[in-house]
Amino acid sequence: MYKLIFLLFTFLPISQASHGHGMGRYEELTADTIKASDYLKSFFKINKDKLALKNVKIVDGTAGEIKNSQTILIVKNRIFKVGDTSEVDISEDFSIIDLSGRTVIPGIVGTHNHMRLPQGAMLYTSPKLYLAAGVTTIQTCGTGNPKEEIEIANAIKNGLQPGPDIINSGPYITDPSGKGNFIRFYNEDKLRDTIRYWAEHGIKWFKVYRHTRPKDLAIVIDEAKKYGAKVTGHLCATTFEEAAHLGISAIEHGFLHSYDYAEGKEADLCSGSTDFRTDLDINSEEVKNIHQLLIDRNVAISSTLAIFEAQARGVAEPRSLAALSSIHREQYQERRKRMDEEGDKWYFKEKWLYQAMAYELAFYKSGGLLTAGPDPGLHNLPGYGDQKNYELLIEAGFKTEEAIQVMTSNGAKLLGLNDTGEIRENYIANLVVLHTDLETNPKGIQEVELVIKDGNVYDPIKLTSPTLGHVGSESDNDMTYFGLSPPGNEPEIFAAHQISKPDRHEFGSVFSKDGKEFFFGIDTEGKAEIWSSKLSNGVWTDAEVVLTHKDYSFNDPMLSPNEDRLYFISDMALNGYGEKKDYDIWYVERLREHWSAPKNIGSPINTVANEYYISFGNDGSMYYASNFNSERKDSKNFDVFRSASVNGKYQNPIKLKSKINTKYYEADAFVASDETYLIFSSIRENGYGQGDLYISFKDQEGNWTEAKNMGSEINNEHHQLCPFVSKDGKYLFFTSNKDIYWVDAKIIEKYR
């Protein structure tokens, strides 16, 4: 079983900091404070503006000498000082971490780092996995969904979620016979217009795919350069030599796709024998000539050894299997079985992997700009694949400092990043602390103790924990339910630090049918507001207020069956100003770009007493609670009512019978859309706490059965209230102890 290893480090007391002079003025350093949301901060290990990493081994990203006993000073988001520990003075306002025995490398800069598997997206998990593995910058290298990735990049940049800095790519470009979600070359003007469109939306790289012909590539490069963008390619119809002469900036995957060497290759066609993958002499003049051409034309090669290794050897590490969703684990087992059955007949030869290693080492030793990325797929996952790349470079014969250069500063150079990729003064503080001596332990690249990005110190365990068993799952792909891994039979806090925050009271929540809108209530110093978050292009917006007032409260949001109205309760005066009144049911109507002014639903629903919480059957019938004519003349003794909807008008409400309503408090009633069950909050004798959730089902005659307490699986010493079952029937939401919880709705059947 894959186990999470908790790695320890030691803080030195401030009194142990040396107090010398000659440090210079860190106030003069070009340093910025990075805005961070509560959600982002929840992944931090340390939150300090001034940090000293003491007694570390440094592999600085330049392929220069590896240095021992070094100290790195960080001020906000920049590296202030690097030097021998004996020579670096640390002022008393720095927090010191003694990292003896550790290695620090620059944050990894990946140049072929997709956020999608071939079968779907990893919108929730991939940013976390990349960052947890020490990858602080990625180039997505082509995508079928650029809008999603632009939005994710912006969310990371604005401090809303964790992840690497993202250099966005445009959609893949290919010939007319290419895949449907690619840009297929039909018309030059349209192609140029498409490139212009994406460049104006912040795209920095365009990737051409296998069947792109030289004449097509020439147009792509010409148009991209007008906007300062670069072009890379997964080539076949166009050879490396042709692409270099046309002005391409990088070539993906190395020699396995270099059809310069293919016997029978026809001009403008992806054709020819692939025997060169096995037979090519890496030390031949033919290879040296192509390498020299690429070097002379400033063309980089982006290594993707990790995906080759996954295809050739086909053995997943336990941590990768632990991260994959069940369907992808099953696919892995099926693939593993086929590999064992086919043996030497397996389509991807291990010899090809060794040839690729040798080719890339030769290119690097000749002075070529070699970069790396994992090209996620199969069991080769974001972040873990980047680390595997490093291990494979070492296996290929690269020295430690050379492999780190490929993984860091070479990538930064290709991407035009002038202040990252190296451990150097005044560079951005993107660093990885490894719990080992990397020089003697290549697998130590996996032992990430801390990740420092923009000066913020992240805990890798906090980043990886929510990804376990979730990579490539349904919600990882479409980001419904905030992309979270679904809960089981035990309630979990919903969207901790994002929606359910420890320093406030959230209650009353509802998702839209399509799962792209979420409304919830917040208690702000005794006054309630309604907030919402929306899913747009794979990113949930930062929650913002929908209904608020300096005097009145708004709470218990619930969408109407056709979702053209948002219902809620409020103590607002009927005319919208003046003294508060009792709580009534109100609604706002959905307009083109906003909501209407609040409207009171009026009689026969609202009374001179309080009306609470709303839910609906499919036919529009409304369930709610009121303390009007309660059994006990007690302002807190609420009962549950039902009002039928006839031609859009609510009829006189009927109080539910004694199987539901008692002399006690019954409120916050949620009814199933087909009205087959009712979940509500009640305060009764022998309960679990301040208020419990109860459930009742309709019998064969259409009558409500005796309500049952939902037991210790749901209820505890706190007040459980505001139940809601998602429109797809998958999850039960409710409020407990001032937070929103969710649980698999299958638990409902336990009480039937």
N, C-alpha and C positions, 0 to 999 in steps of 0.2 A: 504494500500500500504506500502511496505517496504521502509523505509526512512533511508538514511545515516545520522548519527548524527556526527556532527563535534565537537570533544572534544578539549578543550583548556587546555593549561598548561602555566606556567609562567616562563620566564627566569629571574633570578636575575642578575642585573648588576654586572660586574666583581668587581666593587668597594665594593660590599657587601660581597665578599668572605672573610673568616677569614684568617689570615696570621700567623698561629701558627707554631710550630716546632714539631719535633718528628714523622713526617709522614713516615720516612724511604725514601729510594731511589727508586722511581718508575722506574728509569733507569735500575735497577737490575731485575725488573719484567720480567718474560718470556712472552713477548708480541710481537705480530707480526702485521705488516701492511697488511691487506687483500686487494689484488688487486681487483679493481672494474671497470667494463666496464661502459661506458656512460649509457647504458641501465639499468644496475643494479643501478647506482646512481640516476636514475630518480625516483626510489621508496623510496629514503631516505627522512626522515623528518629532520634529523640533520646530519651533517657530521663533526664531531669533534674527534680528537684523545684522548682528555682528557675531561671526562664528570663526573659531580657530580649529582646524583639523591638524592635530599634532602627532609627530613621530610616524609619518606614513611613508610608504614606498610610492614613488610617482613614476608612472609611464605616461609621458606628457603629450603623446599624440604626434610628435614630430619625427619619430623613429630615432631620436637622439638617445643619449645615455640614460639608462634607468637609474634613478637616484633614490637612495635610502635616507631615512631619518630627516624627512622634510616636514615643513609646516606650511599650511595654506590658510591665509586669512581671507575671509569673505565678508564684504560689506554690502548689505541688501542683496542685489542680484549680480554683483560683480566680484571677481577675484582681485583683492587688493594687494596681496603680497604672497610670494612663493620663495622659499629658500630653506637653507639648512636650519634645523630646529635650534641649534646652538647660536645661530646668528639672527634669528627673527625675534624681535621684541613684541610682546603682546600686551596691550594696555588692558586695564582692569575692566573695561566695559565689554570685552569679548567673552563669549561663552566658549569654553575650551572642551574639546572632545579628544581624549587620548586614544589614538587609533594604532597603537603599536601592533605590528604583525599584519596590518592591513595593507592593501594596495589601492591606490586611487588612480583612476583613468578618466579621460574626458568622457562626457556623455556621448553615447554612440550616435552617429549620424547615418541613418539608413537611406539607401538610394533606390531600393526596389521593395517598398513596404506597403503592400495593399492593406485595406481595411475590410476586405471581402475574401471569403473562400469561393471557389468556383460554384458552390451550391447556394450561396447566400452571404449576407453581410455579417460583420462582427462589430456593429456600431457601438454597442455598450462595452464589450469586452476588449476589443483590440487596443483602444487608447490606454487602458489600464495595464494590459499585459506588456505593451511596448515600454511604458514608463517604468513598470516594476522591474523589468529586465535591464534597465539602464539606458534605454533608447530615448534620447531627449529631443531628437529631430528626425523627421521622416520625409521622404519624397514618395508620394503614393504611386507614381510610375504608371499612369493610366488608370481609368476607372470607367465603369458603365454608369455611374451616378455621381457626377461631379458636384451637383448642388448639395447633396448630403454631406460630402466631405468638406466643402467650403464652410457649411454651417458648423460642423464639428470643429474645424480649425478656428473659427471665430469664437466659439464657446470656450475653447482652451485658451485662446489669446486673451479673452476677457475675464479669465479667472473663474468661469462657471463650472468647469469640470476638469479632472486630471487628464493628462495625456501629453504626448510629445508635441513640439511645434511641428506644424504640418505645412510642407511646401506642396501646394495643390497641383494636380495634373488635370488636364482636360480629358474628354472621352477619347477612347482609342480611335485611331484613323486607319482605315484599310481600303481595299479595292471594292468594286461593286458587289462581289460575291461574299463579302465578309458578314459577320454576325449582325443581327438586327439592331442591337443596342450600340453598335459602333457607328462612327461617322464613315459612311461608305462613299468613296469618290465617284461621283457622277458628273459633277459640273464644277469647273474651276472657280467660278464666281461664288457659288454657294459654299465651297470649301473655304475660300478666303474669308467669306462673311462669317462662317461658323467659328473660325479661328479668332477673328476680331472680337466676336461676341464673348467668347470665353476669356480672352486676354483682358478685356475690359472688366470682367468679373473677377479678376485677380489670379487667373491661371498663369503659372510661370513655366510649365513644362507641357509639351505635347508628345504623345507616344504613337509611333506608327507600328502597325502590326504586320504579320508575316507576308501577306500578299501585296503589300504596298510596293509599287513599282518605282524605279528611279525617277521617272518624270513626275510622279505624284509627290514623292519625297522632296523634290526640288521646290515645288510650290509650297509645301508645308513649311519648309525651312525659311523660304523667302518671306512668307507672311508672318511667321512667328517672330522673326528678327525685327520686324517693324515695331513690335510691342515689347521688345526686350525679353522675349520668351525663348526658351531653348527646346530642342527636339532630341528625343532618344528613340531607340527602336529595338523591337524584337524582330530581327530581320530573317529573310529567306529569299523572296523574289529579288530584293536588292542585296548585293554583296557588301561586305565590310569595306572593300576597296571603293566601290561606287558611293557608298554612304559617306565615307571620309572625304572624298573629293567634292561631294555636294555640300558639305559643311555641317553634318550632324554633330551634336555635342557629346553624345554618349551612345553606347551599344550595350544592350542587355544580354545577360546569360553567358557571355563568353563564347568559346569556340564551338560549342555544340550546335549553334545556329549560324556558323560562318560557312555559308555555302560557296565561298570562294574556293574551298577545297573539295567541293562535291563533284564527282565524276558524272557527266551527263547533264550538268546544270544548263538550263536554257535561259536566255536573256528575258528579263521581265516576268519570269515565272518562278514560283516556289517549287523547284524541281531538282532532281538529281539524287544520286545515291548518298546514303548516310554512312557508308563504310568508313569515311574519313574519321568518324568519331572513334573508331577502333584502331585504324591503321596509320593515322597521321603521325609523322615524326615531328615531335614538338621542337626539336632542335634543328629542323631543316631551314634552309635559306628561305623557302617559301613562307614559312611562319615568321621568320625574322623580318622579312620585307614588309609583311602586313603590319606587324608590330611597329616598325619604324614609321610606316605611313601614318598610323594612328597617332603616334607620338608627335610627328611633325605637324599634323593637322589638329593637335590638341583635342583628340577624341578619347574620352574615358571608356573603360569597360566596367560595367557593374556586375560583380560576381554574385551568383545565386547558388552557391554550393549546397546550401541547406536543403533546397527543394530537390536537387539532384541526388543528395544522399538519401532523402526520404523515398525517392523513387527507386534507387538502386539497392539499398539495404533494407528498407521497409520496416524498420524496428522503431517503435515509438518509445520515448522515455516515459516512465510512470507519471511524471508531472504533466506531460501533454495529455495523456489519457485521462488524468484526473480533471483536466480543464475542459475537455471535449464534452459536448452534449451527447445524450444517449445514442441518437441516430448516427452521429459521426463515429462514435466508438464501435457501433455495430458495423459500419462501413469499413473501419480499420480491420476488424477481425475477419471480415469476408475477404478483404484484400490480402491480408496476411496468409489466409488459407490458400488463395489462388497462387501466391508467390511460392509457397511450399510445394504445391502440386506441379507448377510449371518449371521450377528449378532454373536451369540454364536457358530455358526458352522464354523467361520473363522478358518483357519488352524493353526494359531499361537495364543496360548492362553496367555492372560495377566498373568495368574497364573505362567506361565513358567518364565516370566520376574521377578516376585517377588521371585520365587525360586532361580533364578540365582543370584539376589542381595544378598539374604541370604547366599547362598553357598559361594560367594566370600568374604563377610564380615567374615564368620566363618573361611575361609582359612587364611585371613589376620590376624585375631585376634589370630590364632594359631601359627603365626610366618612365614607363607608362603610368598613367593615373588610374589606379585600380581602386574601385569603391565596392561596397557590398550591401546586400539586402536579402531577406529570406525568401521573397516571393511566396507568401503563405499558401498552403494547400496541403491536402492529405492530413497527416498528423504534424506537419511543420507549421508551428503557430507563431503569431506575432511575438516578438521579444525573445522567446525561446529559440526561434530560428536564427535571429541575429547572433545569439550566443553560440549556437551551433556553427554558424559561419566562422566565428573566431577559432573554434576548436579544429575545424577542417582546414583553415589556413595554416595553423600550427602543424597539422598532420601533413600538409603539402610541403612544408619545409620553411615557412616564414618564421623569423625570429619573433619573440614576444612583442618587441617594440615596433616591428614592421607590420605585424598583424593588427595591432592597435592603431597604427597610422591609417591603414586601409579602412578600418571601421569608424574612424573619427575625423581626423583633419582632412583626409582625402575626400571624404564625402562633403565636408563643409566647403572645400575648395571648388568642387564641381558645382555645388548649389549656390556659390557666390556669397557665402556667409563669412564675413571678415572678422567676427569676434566670438566664434565658438569653434569647438573641435580640438582645442588645445588647452593645456593647463598653463596659462600665461596671464601675467598681470594685466588688469583692465579688461580681460575677456569675460563674457557672461559666465556666471558660476553654474555651469552644467557639468556635473561630476558624478562619478560612481565610486562608492566605497565597497570594495570586495573584502570579504572576511577571510583572506588568505594571502599568501605570497604568489601572485599570478605567474611570476617568472619560473617558478618550479612546479606549478600546478595549473596546467591549461584548463582543466575543468573548473577551476576556481572562478572562471568568468560567470558561472551560474550562482556563485555564493554572494549574491548582492545583499549587502547589509543596509546601505542607505543609498538613495538616489537624490541628488541635489539638482534641481532644475530652477533656473532663474533665482537661485539663492534659497528657494524653499526646499526643506528637507523632508522627503517622503519616506514612508514606511512601506517596503515592498509587500509585506504580509497583508497590510490593509488594502493594498491595490489588487492583490491576486485573490484574496478570499472570496469576493463576490463573483469571481469569474469561474469558480470551480463547478464543473458539470454544466456549464452554461454557454460555452463557445459554439457559435453556429446554431443556437436554438432559435425558436420562433420569435421570441421577444428580443433576442440579440439582433435578429435580422430586421424586424420592423419597428422596434423600440416601443411597442405597446407596453403599457404598465411601466413606463419609464425605463424600459429595457431590463428590468430586474429579473433575477432568477425566481421562478414561481415558488410560493410557499408550499409547505406540506400540510400535515394535519395539526401542526402546532402554530398558533398565531405568531406573526413576526411584525415588528414595526415596519410600516410602509414608507419607503423612500426616506430613510433616516438621514437627517441633516439637510435634506433637499426639500421635503414637504414636512415631515415630522421632525421638528427641531426641539432640542432639550430645554430651551429657555422660553418656550411659549406653549400655548394651549390650542391644539387643532381639534376640530370636531365637525361632523356633518360633511360627508363627501359624496361625489357622484362623478362617474365617467360617462362620456357620451357613448353612443352605440359603436362608433368606429374606433373608439379608444384614443382619439386624438385631442380630447379636451377633458380637463379634470378641474372640478370646482370643489372648494372646501372652505370651512369656516375657521376663523382665528379669533380667539379672545384676546383683546389688547386692553389690559388694565380694566377689565370689567365691561368693556364695550366690544361687541362682536362685529367682524367684517367678513365679507366673502371675497376670496381670492381665486385665481385660476392660473393654470399653466396649459400651454398648447404644444402639440407635437407638429413641428414643421421641418421637413427635409431631414428627418432623422435626429433632431435635437428638440428636447423639451425646453421651452422658454423659461427663464427665471420667473417664478410665481409673482404675480402682481395683483393689486387690489381691483376688484370689479365693482363692489358696492361698499361704500363707507360714508360716514357722516359724523360730524363733530359731536352730535348729541344722541343720535339713534343707533341701534344695533341692527345688524342683518345677519341671519344665520340659517342653517338647515337648507342648503341649496338642493334642489331636485329638478331635473329636466322633465318636461312633459313627454308623453309617449312619442310624439313626432318631433320633439326637441326644438320646436319653434318658440318655446317659452322656458324661462328659468324661474321656478317658484322658490320662495324662501319665506322666512318669518321675520317680522320687524315690529318694534314698538314705536314706529314712526307715526306722528300725527297724520290724520287723514288728508289734511291739506298740505302736508310736507313741511310744515314749520309749526312751532309752538310746543306745548307740553307733550311729553311722552304719554302714550296710552298703553293699554294692554297689548299683548302680542297678537298680531293678525297674520293671516296668510296673504302674501303679495306675489306679484310676478312682474317680470320684464319681458318684452317681446324681442326676438332676434331680428334685427334689421340688417341691411347689407353689410355695414362695416362696424356696427356697434349695437348696443342694447337700447331699448326705449326707456323712457322714464318709468319708475315703479308705479304699478297699478294695484290697488287693493281689490281682492277678489270679491269682497262684499258678502252680503247675506245670500243664501242661508248658511254659508260656511262660517263666516266670522261673526262673533258675538261680543257682548260686553265683557266676556271672560277671555282667557288666553287660549290661543290655538297654536299647536306645535307640530313641527315635522310633517312632511308630505311624502306620499308615494302613490304610484298609479298602477292600476291594472291596464291591460292592453286596450280595453274599451273606453279608457279615460276615467273610470271610476277612481275617486280619490279616497285614500285612507289618511287619517290625521288624528291628532289627540287634542282634547279640549278639557278644561275643568269647568265648563258650563253644565249645570245640573248634575254634578258628580254625586256619587252615593253619599260621601262624607262632605259636608259643607266646609271644605278645606281647600285653600287656594292651590295646594300642591297635589291634590288628589285628581289626577288626570285620567280620562278614559279614552279608548280608541273608538273612532267613528268611521263610517263609510258613507260617501255620497255618490250616487250614480250620476253619470253624465248622459243627458239626453239632448241630442241636437246641439251639443256644445255647451249646454247649460247644466249647472249642478243642481241636483234635487235636494229636498230636505234630508239632512243627514240622519243616519240610523246608528244608534249606539250598539256596538257588538255585545253579544250575550256573555253570560257569566263564565263561559269557558275561556274567555279572553279578559274581560273586565271584572274586577273585584272591588273590594273596598279599599284596595291599595292603589299605588301609583302605577298606571300603565300609559306609556307614551312612546314616541320615536318608533312608530310602527312602519315596517317595510313589508310590502306585499309582493309576492312573485307576480310577474307580468300576467300569468294565467290564473292568478289568485288561488293557487293550490297550497300555498303555505304563507304564514305571517310570522315575522320575527319582530319582537318589540322589547322595550326595556321596562322592567318593573322593579319596584321596591317592595319586597314581601318578606314575611317571617321566614327564618331558616335559609336565607340567601347566603351568598358567598361574601358579599361586601355591601358597598353603598348602593348598588343597583345592578341587576343581572339581566342578561338577555334570555328571553323565553321564545319558544317556537310552538306554533299550532298548525296542523294540517287539515285540509278539507277531507271529510269522509265521503263515502259513495253517494250519500244523500245531499252533499253540498253543504254540510254543517261543519263548523269549526270544532276540532277535537280539543280535549283538555290541554291547555298549554303546559309544556314541559320546560323546566329549567335546563339550559344548554350545558350545564355542568362545568367542571373544573377545566375542561379543554378550552373553554371560552371565558368563563367568569373567574374573577378573583376578588381580592379585598377592595379593589377600586370600583369605580362606577363604569359599567359597560353600557354604551348608548350608541345612537346614530347608526344602526345597521344598514347596509346596502349591499346587494348582490349585483355584480357586474352584469351588463346586458347579455353577455355571452354565457352567463351561468357558471363561470369558472371560479370566481373568488368572492368570498364574503369579507366585506370591510366593516369595521366598527371602531369606535373610540374607546380607549381605556387609558386611565392615568395620564390624560392630557395629550395623548398621541393617537394617531390613526394606525390601526393594525389591519392585517389581512391574513386570510387562511384559505386553504383549498375548500371550495364550496361543497365538495363531496362529503364533507363532515355533516352536512344537513341531513343526508340520508340516514345517518346513525340514529336520528331522533324520530324517524317516521314510524 
